[in-house]
């Protein structure tokens, strides 16, 4: 056997490296096993609830993004730098990210896109995110991303941008680092008015000062009557804007709301509005059922994209993040979320078509329940952030109810959260048409259980019902004139609405709220249909 001095020295050197490594490695393992100070691995799994931060982050990420590799980064596999899009979705609890990356055509096609995105959103530090891009279900790139929004918390107020760097996981760490820099810009959510148009004559009626003021003062008088002092009530009576007959007014939110017939006023006035609008545009859209929420992206990618493109105008706009009002922000996310659709909206939809349920209610009780429940929620579910109609800039809080500046009368003002503008929004007619159809369900229920006890009758030109056991009011309230707000060319002998008197009536109803400016600075103004919000 030959003895090699070179081999002997090499073996001694290797042993000097390996033996200490084994020793220190075993010492670290023993330290972990016997240490009671730190939990190295988590215990049994638990169901993780949603968090406010997670829900806010999810709202900022969900949607369609333009994706661009920055100069010098080359191409991404077989994809060029041109026409790339990224679609992102986050689960209900805001803890996990899923998405796809590819060309705009491929993402909308039937085949699986080139790349799939996965990531965890727990333990996020500020606006720094991390996710993986998978190719054929195998992680191919890791991404470090920074989320930047032009308008900070306002998810639907400005453009969101993502910037980051990608590293190829197939490239050894021993080689010089090579990164792909990219930037992504979020698509603005299209509003319903961009998808659905009115006939010119209907548009003229909806945006008129008379109709805007009529709709606002009609709701304001009924909603605030039970809290107004007697001197304000007398002032409104002097303008003929008290809700119902003098001395027997019918408020909408007081303790007698379900017994005084105010629910009949609500249903009748909006049926009159729907009837007149359809006369000016017979093809005006109406829902036969409430639209379903957005599907999870991995269940139906193509429908997810169509939803965020709002192809039919019925998609729910993202929730914005009002500042200094955590209760309202939480309520708004809930009203717009998928969970509330299944826990609230579908329950309402089932009850309001159930003959057994409807046959136990008077028309006034039914109308009051609709108005204070699903009606207000529908307004806010489909509302977008308030914007200045003159320039499109987002506003932090709702319009002052007695601000009659010319900008608010522009056609662009179709904010669903305010009666002054909600009827200009196409979604208003979709869900009010659905509500109006529920009146017929109520009638059919009573015909089945109490045949002949509810009789049809034309009231003020509107197909309605005669007073009786289940119908309380013989003269539903349409406002200060006979036919409420009359469309162009449909006079019918009605007295023209006086815009000056309606502005005065609103100032009377809201006077005092403007006198507490310091309080309003501490308590931001909420939208009209969110003034009475409640959290469970």
Number of C-alpha atoms within 10 A of each C-alpha: 3 4 7 8 8 8 10 10 11 11 10 10 11 10 12 11 10 10 11 11 12 10 10 11 12 12 12 10 11 11 11 14 10 8 11 9 7 7 9 10 6 6 7 5 6 6 5 8 10 13 13 14 13 20 20 20 20 23 22 25 20 21 24 24 22 20 24 20 22 15 11 8 16 13 14 12 9 7 14 14 17 13 13 20 21 23 26 22 26 26 16 17 15 22 22 17 20 21 22 24 23 22 21 17 12 15 22 17 12 10 8 14 19 18 22 24 23 21 18 16 19 11 8 14 8 8 12 15 19 18 20 23 26 18 15 12 11 11 18 18 22 20 22 15 19 16 18 16 18 12 13 14 17 24 26 23 26 18 17 22 20 21 20 19 20 22 18 17 13 9 13 9 10 6 7 8 10 13 15 19 20 19 17 20 19 22 17 17 22 16 22 23 15 12 14 16 13 17 12 11 14 20 16 15 20 23 21 18 19 20 23 24 25 24 22 20 27 24 18 22 27 23 18 17 22 19 13 15 10 11 10 17 22 15 16 22 19 12 13 18 26 27 31 23 14 14 9 10 20 29 27 27 19 15 10 13 21 23 14 21 28 30 28 25 27 22 24 23 21 18 21 20 21 19 17 19 21 15 13 18 16 11 11 19 17 20 16 12 11 16 12 14 18 17 16 16 21 13 9 11 22 15 15 23 20 14 21 21 19 19 16 12 18 21 23 24 23 25 28 22 23 20 13 11 14 12 12 19 18 17 17 22 20 17 21 21 19 17 13 15 19 13 10 14 20 15 12 16 16 10 13 20 18 14 18 15 14 23 21 16 18 22 28 24 22 23 26 25 16 19 19 17 15 17 18 18 21 21 25 25 24 24 28 23 24 24 21 15 18 14 9 12 13 17 14 18 15 17 21 13 22 17 11 13 8 10 14 21 19 16 17 19 22 29 26 27 27 25 24 26 25 22 21 26 23 24 27 23 22 19 22 22 22 18 24 18 17 20 21 12 17 23 22 18 21 22 16 12 14 14 12 10 16 19 15 13 13 10 14 13 10 14 13 18 19 18 16 13 10 21 19 20 19 14 15 23 25 22 23 24 16 15 23 22 29 21 21 12 7 11 12 10 8 13 14 15 20 14 15 10 16 23 19 16 27 20 17 18 25 19 13 10 14 14 10 10 11 9 11 12 9 10 11 15 17 20 22 21 18 18 12 11 15 9 8 3
